[in-house]
Amino acid sequence: MLFNPEYPSLKLEDPEEKAENRLAKSQRKFLGSPVKAAPAQPWLLNAVGDIGNFKNASTSAIDQWLQAWRMPPRSWERPDILSSRAVFVGLADTADMASVSTLQGGAPFVTVSSRFIKLCTQISEIFPLFGILVASDPTLDEIQAMRSLFQYLEPNSTLDVPMAQLLQSASDPLFIERTTAAAVRWSIAHEMAHAVAGQKDRQNAYKRVSDLMPNMEASQWGPKRYKLEKYEVSLRRYRDEIACDLLANDFILDSPFAADDLITQVSGALLALEALKWEGWHDDRSALSPTHPSPTLRFKIVLNDWLTKLADPDVWKVRERPGALGIEDLAHWVGFEKWGSGAYRSHRDGATWQDDIDAVRQHLTQSIPEIMNDTIYAKTDEGIFRVQHTAR
């Protein structure tokens, strides 16, 4: 919208805003299409909700975005320092799900595609149905047949009436909204890692892979050696992508969003990678990429990294413990990913979905502290009465 000719009043033509105009022109040249943008500060984006709902945004909300766009971050006064305060983020109709590039003047610009947000929304609509399905003790054939729901993710596709009604019956609008926002947030954090993390930061992050998935490179990438034209180059790019995934986890854990609802942020990371998987399937039937490792592999590594973090008692000293439903959601993600990938078939993993779910649930219930303190307030004749309550 910022540069849409249908909205000439939004053009930045004031002579007193030459610096902003130069930035706007460089952004327009880079994107080649209308885009909504705002500075990514705080860079884990309280504005993420605005990105997801921009089409329904009020005039005042749009004005705030435009006003923010006209206010360059202070860090630009120090060109020798690249910080998250200097990064812009916007929504655009681009081929990439999310990407980062550099504008004139050295300012990184992260774009999140509308297609990515739509995919995240659709996948989070299907997700609750998986829990209902496995709770009904389905047969292998039944759970395989229900994979027809994923036709919903095809561009411009529609579901038949029974499937659409089934999807609607399990719809959880709050889960959809919060998890999709978390997915966008994690994707921005991943691109932020590309923009601000140095080589040493990425190398240190990648070292965690040896603990998360021992012998991963030999087992996952070794067999692809003769299928990639420049294997060593691809290997470096694969490592870099996974390092940025793990740094994104770190960034999210440090964000205020993780204080009150950490499990939703974890779900958002997994949802983002599910969206990448399905976009790859629709784009080229998940052909081997010379630049990005398999989203399914990234899903496993990111999940294992989060499970390791959640097992750290220090993580919960300053964060609210998740409730039973949050733990169930996270436990079901691994089964959901395998279900969507077609793993639950007789010639592959078979009917192992309950074992997969139980394994994650057991890990979470054993590693997340069971005791939490809360204050109960009661009304008495003398006023408010406070009791420290310890709950298990």
Contacts in CASP RR format, 6 or more apart in sequence:
PFRMAT RR
TARGET T0000
AUTHOR 0000-0000-0000
METHOD contacts of the structure
MODEL  1
MLFNPEYPSLKLEDPEEKAENRLAKSQRKFLGSPVKAAPAQPWLLNAVGD
IGNFKNASTSAIDQWLQAWRMPPRSWERPDILSSRAVFVGLADTADMASV
STLQGGAPFVTVSSRFIKLCTQISEIFPLFGILVASDPTLDEIQAMRSLF
QYLEPNSTLDVPMAQLLQSASDPLFIERTTAAAVRWSIAHEMAHAVAGQK
DRQNAYKRVSDLMPNMEASQWGPKRYKLEKYEVSLRRYRDEIACDLLAND
FILDSPFAADDLITQVSGALLALEALKWEGWHDDRSALSPTHPSPTLRFK
IVLNDWLTKLADPDVWKVRERPGALGIEDLAHWVGFEKWGSGAYRSHRDG
ATWQDDIDAVRQHLTQSIPEIMNDTIYAKTDEGIFRVQHTAR
1 7 0 8 1.000
1 10 0 8 1.000
1 34 0 8 1.000
1 36 0 8 1.000
1 62 0 8 1.000
2 10 0 8 1.000
2 24 0 8 1.000
2 34 0 8 1.000
2 35 0 8 1.000
2 36 0 8 1.000
2 37 0 8 1.000
2 66 0 8 1.000
2 69 0 8 1.000
3 10 0 8 1.000
3 11 0 8 1.000
3 24 0 8 1.000
3 28 0 8 1.000
3 34 0 8 1.000
3 35 0 8 1.000
4 10 0 8 1.000
4 34 0 8 1.000
10 66 0 8 1.000
12 20 0 8 1.000
12 21 0 8 1.000
12 24 0 8 1.000
12 70 0 8 1.000
13 21 0 8 1.000
17 70 0 8 1.000
19 72 0 8 1.000
20 69 0 8 1.000
20 70 0 8 1.000
20 72 0 8 1.000
22 104 0 8 1.000
23 72 0 8 1.000
23 103 0 8 1.000
23 104 0 8 1.000
23 107 0 8 1.000
26 103 0 8 1.000
26 104 0 8 1.000
26 105 0 8 1.000
27 35 0 8 1.000
27 37 0 8 1.000
27 88 0 8 1.000
27 103 0 8 1.000
27 109 0 8 1.000
30 101 0 8 1.000
30 103 0 8 1.000
30 109 0 8 1.000
31 92 0 8 1.000
31 94 0 8 1.000
31 111 0 8 1.000
33 92 0 8 1.000
33 93 0 8 1.000
33 94 0 8 1.000
34 92 0 8 1.000
35 90 0 8 1.000
35 91 0 8 1.000
35 92 0 8 1.000
35 111 0 8 1.000
36 51 0 8 1.000
36 54 0 8 1.000
36 65 0 8 1.000
36 90 0 8 1.000
36 91 0 8 1.000
36 92 0 8 1.000
37 65 0 8 1.000
37 69 0 8 1.000
37 88 0 8 1.000
37 89 0 8 1.000
37 90 0 8 1.000
37 91 0 8 1.000
37 109 0 8 1.000
38 47 0 8 1.000
38 50 0 8 1.000
38 65 0 8 1.000
38 68 0 8 1.000
38 69 0 8 1.000
38 88 0 8 1.000
38 89 0 8 1.000
38 90 0 8 1.000
39 68 0 8 1.000
39 69 0 8 1.000
39 71 0 8 1.000
39 72 0 8 1.000
39 73 0 8 1.000
39 85 0 8 1.000
39 87 0 8 1.000
39 88 0 8 1.000
39 89 0 8 1.000
40 47 0 8 1.000
40 84 0 8 1.000
40 87 0 8 1.000
40 88 0 8 1.000
40 89 0 8 1.000
40 110 0 8 1.000
40 188 0 8 1.000
40 192 0 8 1.000
41 73 0 8 1.000
41 84 0 8 1.000
41 85 0 8 1.000
41 87 0 8 1.000
42 84 0 8 1.000
42 255 0 8 1.000
42 256 0 8 1.000
43 84 0 8 1.000
43 85 0 8 1.000
43 87 0 8 1.000
43 188 0 8 1.000
43 192 0 8 1.000
44 185 0 8 1.000
44 188 0 8 1.000
44 189 0 8 1.000
44 251 0 8 1.000
44 252 0 8 1.000
44 255 0 8 1.000
44 256 0 8 1.000
44 257 0 8 1.000
45 51 0 8 1.000
45 89 0 8 1.000
45 184 0 8 1.000
45 185 0 8 1.000
45 188 0 8 1.000
47 65 0 8 1.000
47 89 0 8 1.000
48 181 0 8 1.000
48 184 0 8 1.000
48 185 0 8 1.000
48 188 0 8 1.000
49 181 0 8 1.000
49 184 0 8 1.000
50 57 0 8 1.000
50 61 0 8 1.000
50 65 0 8 1.000
51 89 0 8 1.000
51 90 0 8 1.000
51 91 0 8 1.000
51 112 0 8 1.000
51 117 0 8 1.000
51 184 0 8 1.000
52 91 0 8 1.000
52 117 0 8 1.000
52 180 0 8 1.000
52 181 0 8 1.000
52 184 0 8 1.000
54 62 0 8 1.000
54 91 0 8 1.000
57 65 0 8 1.000
69 88 0 8 1.000
73 85 0 8 1.000
73 86 0 8 1.000
74 85 0 8 1.000
75 81 0 8 1.000
75 82 0 8 1.000
75 83 0 8 1.000
75 85 0 8 1.000
75 86 0 8 1.000
76 86 0 8 1.000
76 107 0 8 1.000
79 105 0 8 1.000
79 106 0 8 1.000
82 106 0 8 1.000
82 108 0 8 1.000
82 195 0 8 1.000
82 196 0 8 1.000
83 196 0 8 1.000
84 192 0 8 1.000
84 196 0 8 1.000
86 106 0 8 1.000
86 107 0 8 1.000
86 108 0 8 1.000
87 100 0 8 1.000
87 107 0 8 1.000
87 108 0 8 1.000
87 109 0 8 1.000
87 110 0 8 1.000
87 192 0 8 1.000
87 195 0 8 1.000
87 196 0 8 1.000
88 103 0 8 1.000
88 107 0 8 1.000
88 108 0 8 1.000
88 109 0 8 1.000
88 110 0 8 1.000
89 109 0 8 1.000
89 110 0 8 1.000
89 111 0 8 1.000
89 112 0 8 1.000
89 188 0 8 1.000
90 109 0 8 1.000
90 110 0 8 1.000
90 111 0 8 1.000
90 112 0 8 1.000
91 111 0 8 1.000
91 112 0 8 1.000
91 113 0 8 1.000
91 114 0 8 1.000
91 117 0 8 1.000
92 111 0 8 1.000
92 112 0 8 1.000
92 113 0 8 1.000
92 114 0 8 1.000
93 113 0 8 1.000
93 114 0 8 1.000
93 115 0 8 1.000
94 111 0 8 1.000
94 113 0 8 1.000
95 113 0 8 1.000
96 111 0 8 1.000
96 113 0 8 1.000
97 112 0 8 1.000
97 113 0 8 1.000
97 115 0 8 1.000
97 116 0 8 1.000
97 119 0 8 1.000
97 187 0 8 1.000
97 275 0 8 1.000
97 276 0 8 1.000
97 279 0 8 1.000
98 110 0 8 1.000
98 111 0 8 1.000
98 112 0 8 1.000
98 113 0 8 1.000
98 116 0 8 1.000
98 187 0 8 1.000
98 188 0 8 1.000
98 190 0 8 1.000
98 191 0 8 1.000
99 110 0 8 1.000
99 111 0 8 1.000
99 191 0 8 1.000
100 108 0 8 1.000
100 109 0 8 1.000
100 110 0 8 1.000
100 111 0 8 1.000
100 191 0 8 1.000
100 192 0 8 1.000
100 194 0 8 1.000
100 195 0 8 1.000
101 108 0 8 1.000
101 109 0 8 1.000
101 111 0 8 1.000
102 108 0 8 1.000
102 109 0 8 1.000
103 109 0 8 1.000
108 195 0 8 1.000
108 196 0 8 1.000
110 188 0 8 1.000
110 191 0 8 1.000
110 192 0 8 1.000
110 195 0 8 1.000
112 184 0 8 1.000
112 187 0 8 1.000
112 188 0 8 1.000
115 155 0 8 1.000
115 279 0 8 1.000
116 184 0 8 1.000
116 187 0 8 1.000
116 272 0 8 1.000
116 275 0 8 1.000
116 279 0 8 1.000
117 180 0 8 1.000
117 184 0 8 1.000
119 153 0 8 1.000
119 275 0 8 1.000
119 278 0 8 1.000
119 279 0 8 1.000
120 179 0 8 1.000
120 180 0 8 1.000
120 183 0 8 1.000
120 184 0 8 1.000
120 268 0 8 1.000
120 271 0 8 1.000
120 272 0 8 1.000
120 275 0 8 1.000
121 176 0 8 1.000
121 180 0 8 1.000
122 152 0 8 1.000
122 153 0 8 1.000
123 153 0 8 1.000
123 271 0 8 1.000
123 274 0 8 1.000
123 275 0 8 1.000
123 278 0 8 1.000
124 175 0 8 1.000
124 176 0 8 1.000
124 179 0 8 1.000
124 180 0 8 1.000
124 271 0 8 1.000
125 152 0 8 1.000
125 167 0 8 1.000
125 171 0 8 1.000
125 176 0 8 1.000
126 149 0 8 1.000
126 150 0 8 1.000
126 152 0 8 1.000
126 153 0 8 1.000
126 167 0 8 1.000
127 175 0 8 1.000
127 179 0 8 1.000
127 271 0 8 1.000
127 332 0 8 1.000
127 336 0 8 1.000
128 170 0 8 1.000
128 171 0 8 1.000
128 172 0 8 1.000
128 175 0 8 1.000
129 146 0 8 1.000
129 149 0 8 1.000
129 166 0 8 1.000
129 167 0 8 1.000
129 170 0 8 1.000
130 332 0 8 1.000
130 335 0 8 1.000
130 336 0 8 1.000
130 339 0 8 1.000
131 332 0 8 1.000
132 170 0 8 1.000
133 142 0 8 1.000
133 143 0 8 1.000
133 146 0 8 1.000
134 143 0 8 1.000
134 332 0 8 1.000
134 353 0 8 1.000
134 354 0 8 1.000
134 357 0 8 1.000
138 146 0 8 1.000
139 351 0 8 1.000
140 344 0 8 1.000
140 345 0 8 1.000
140 346 0 8 1.000
140 350 0 8 1.000
140 351 0 8 1.000
143 339 0 8 1.000
143 344 0 8 1.000
143 351 0 8 1.000
143 353 0 8 1.000
144 342 0 8 1.000
144 344 0 8 1.000
144 345 0 8 1.000
147 339 0 8 1.000
147 340 0 8 1.000
147 342 0 8 1.000
148 163 0 8 1.000
149 159 0 8 1.000
149 163 0 8 1.000
149 166 0 8 1.000
149 167 0 8 1.000
150 278 0 8 1.000
150 340 0 8 1.000
151 157 0 8 1.000
151 159 0 8 1.000
152 159 0 8 1.000
152 163 0 8 1.000
152 167 0 8 1.000
153 278 0 8 1.000
153 282 0 8 1.000
154 282 0 8 1.000
155 282 0 8 1.000
158 164 0 8 1.000
159 167 0 8 1.000
175 329 0 8 1.000
178 261 0 8 1.000
178 264 0 8 1.000
179 264 0 8 1.000
179 267 0 8 1.000
179 268 0 8 1.000
179 271 0 8 1.000
180 268 0 8 1.000
180 271 0 8 1.000
182 257 0 8 1.000
182 264 0 8 1.000
182 265 0 8 1.000
182 267 0 8 1.000
182 268 0 8 1.000
182 269 0 8 1.000
182 271 0 8 1.000
183 268 0 8 1.000
183 269 0 8 1.000
183 271 0 8 1.000
183 272 0 8 1.000
183 275 0 8 1.000
184 272 0 8 1.000
185 252 0 8 1.000
185 255 0 8 1.000
185 257 0 8 1.000
185 265 0 8 1.000
185 268 0 8 1.000
186 248 0 8 1.000
186 249 0 8 1.000
186 252 0 8 1.000
186 265 0 8 1.000
186 268 0 8 1.000
186 269 0 8 1.000
186 272 0 8 1.000
187 248 0 8 1.000
187 272 0 8 1.000
189 247 0 8 1.000
189 248 0 8 1.000
189 251 0 8 1.000
189 252 0 8 1.000
189 255 0 8 1.000
190 244 0 8 1.000
190 245 0 8 1.000
190 247 0 8 1.000
190 248 0 8 1.000
190 272 0 8 1.000
191 244 0 8 1.000
192 248 0 8 1.000
192 251 0 8 1.000
193 201 0 8 1.000
193 202 0 8 1.000
193 243 0 8 1.000
193 244 0 8 1.000
193 247 0 8 1.000
193 248 0 8 1.000
193 251 0 8 1.000
194 240 0 8 1.000
194 244 0 8 1.000
197 205 0 8 1.000
197 243 0 8 1.000
197 244 0 8 1.000
197 247 0 8 1.000
201 243 0 8 1.000
201 247 0 8 1.000
202 239 0 8 1.000
202 240 0 8 1.000
202 243 0 8 1.000
202 244 0 8 1.000
202 247 0 8 1.000
203 243 0 8 1.000
205 243 0 8 1.000
205 244 0 8 1.000
205 246 0 8 1.000
205 247 0 8 1.000
205 250 0 8 1.000
206 239 0 8 1.000
206 242 0 8 1.000
206 243 0 8 1.000
206 246 0 8 1.000
208 246 0 8 1.000
208 305 0 8 1.000
208 308 0 8 1.000
209 216 0 8 1.000
209 242 0 8 1.000
209 246 0 8 1.000
209 301 0 8 1.000
210 216 0 8 1.000
211 308 0 8 1.000
212 301 0 8 1.000
212 304 0 8 1.000
212 305 0 8 1.000
212 308 0 8 1.000
213 220 0 8 1.000
213 300 0 8 1.000
213 301 0 8 1.000
213 304 0 8 1.000
216 297 0 8 1.000
216 301 0 8 1.000
217 235 0 8 1.000
220 293 0 8 1.000
220 294 0 8 1.000
220 297 0 8 1.000
221 235 0 8 1.000
221 238 0 8 1.000
221 293 0 8 1.000
224 231 0 8 1.000
224 234 0 8 1.000
224 288 0 8 1.000
225 231 0 8 1.000
227 288 0 8 1.000
228 234 0 8 1.000
228 288 0 8 1.000
228 290 0 8 1.000
229 290 0 8 1.000
230 290 0 8 1.000
233 290 0 8 1.000
234 290 0 8 1.000
234 291 0 8 1.000
237 290 0 8 1.000
237 291 0 8 1.000
237 292 0 8 1.000
238 292 0 8 1.000
238 293 0 8 1.000
241 291 0 8 1.000
241 292 0 8 1.000
241 293 0 8 1.000
241 298 0 8 1.000
242 293 0 8 1.000
242 298 0 8 1.000
242 301 0 8 1.000
245 298 0 8 1.000
245 301 0 8 1.000
245 302 0 8 1.000
245 305 0 8 1.000
246 301 0 8 1.000
246 302 0 8 1.000
246 305 0 8 1.000
248 269 0 8 1.000
249 269 0 8 1.000
249 302 0 8 1.000
249 305 0 8 1.000
249 306 0 8 1.000
249 309 0 8 1.000
252 258 0 8 1.000
252 265 0 8 1.000
252 269 0 8 1.000
253 262 0 8 1.000
253 265 0 8 1.000
253 309 0 8 1.000
253 315 0 8 1.000
255 265 0 8 1.000
257 264 0 8 1.000
257 265 0 8 1.000
258 265 0 8 1.000
258 319 0 8 1.000
259 318 0 8 1.000
259 319 0 8 1.000
259 320 0 8 1.000
260 319 0 8 1.000
260 320 0 8 1.000
261 320 0 8 1.000
261 322 0 8 1.000
262 310 0 8 1.000
262 315 0 8 1.000
262 319 0 8 1.000
262 320 0 8 1.000
262 322 0 8 1.000
263 322 0 8 1.000
263 323 0 8 1.000
263 326 0 8 1.000
263 327 0 8 1.000
263 329 0 8 1.000
263 330 0 8 1.000
264 326 0 8 1.000
266 306 0 8 1.000
266 310 0 8 1.000
266 330 0 8 1.000
267 329 0 8 1.000
267 330 0 8 1.000
267 333 0 8 1.000
269 302 0 8 1.000
269 306 0 8 1.000
270 299 0 8 1.000
270 302 0 8 1.000
270 303 0 8 1.000
270 333 0 8 1.000
270 337 0 8 1.000
273 295 0 8 1.000
273 298 0 8 1.000
273 299 0 8 1.000
273 302 0 8 1.000
274 295 0 8 1.000
274 299 0 8 1.000
274 336 0 8 1.000
274 337 0 8 1.000
276 295 0 8 1.000
276 298 0 8 1.000
277 286 0 8 1.000
277 295 0 8 1.000
277 296 0 8 1.000
277 299 0 8 1.000
277 337 0 8 1.000
277 341 0 8 1.000
280 286 0 8 1.000
280 295 0 8 1.000
286 294 0 8 1.000
296 337 0 8 1.000
296 341 0 8 1.000
299 337 0 8 1.000
303 333 0 8 1.000
303 334 0 8 1.000
307 360 0 8 1.000
307 363 0 8 1.000
307 364 0 8 1.000
307 367 0 8 1.000
309 315 0 8 1.000
310 364 0 8 1.000
310 367 0 8 1.000
310 368 0 8 1.000
311 363 0 8 1.000
311 367 0 8 1.000
311 368 0 8 1.000
313 369 0 8 1.000
316 368 0 8 1.000
316 369 0 8 1.000
320 372 0 8 1.000
321 368 0 8 1.000
321 369 0 8 1.000
321 372 0 8 1.000
322 330 0 8 1.000
322 368 0 8 1.000
327 361 0 8 1.000
327 364 0 8 1.000
327 365 0 8 1.000
327 368 0 8 1.000
328 361 0 8 1.000
330 360 0 8 1.000
330 364 0 8 1.000
331 357 0 8 1.000
331 358 0 8 1.000
331 360 0 8 1.000
331 361 0 8 1.000
331 364 0 8 1.000
332 357 0 8 1.000
333 360 0 8 1.000
334 356 0 8 1.000
334 357 0 8 1.000
334 359 0 8 1.000
334 360 0 8 1.000
335 353 0 8 1.000
335 356 0 8 1.000
335 357 0 8 1.000
338 344 0 8 1.000
338 349 0 8 1.000
338 353 0 8 1.000
338 356 0 8 1.000
339 353 0 8 1.000
342 348 0 8 1.000
343 349 0 8 1.000
343 350 0 8 1.000
344 350 0 8 1.000
344 351 0 8 1.000
344 352 0 8 1.000
344 353 0 8 1.000
370 392 0 8 1.000
371 390 0 8 1.000
371 391 0 8 1.000
371 392 0 8 1.000
372 390 0 8 1.000
372 391 0 8 1.000
373 388 0 8 1.000
373 389 0 8 1.000
373 390 0 8 1.000
373 391 0 8 1.000
374 388 0 8 1.000
374 389 0 8 1.000
374 390 0 8 1.000
374 391 0 8 1.000
375 386 0 8 1.000
375 387 0 8 1.000
375 388 0 8 1.000
375 389 0 8 1.000
376 386 0 8 1.000
376 387 0 8 1.000
376 388 0 8 1.000
376 389 0 8 1.000
377 384 0 8 1.000
377 385 0 8 1.000
377 386 0 8 1.000
378 384 0 8 1.000
378 385 0 8 1.000
378 386 0 8 1.000
378 387 0 8 1.000
379 385 0 8 1.000
END
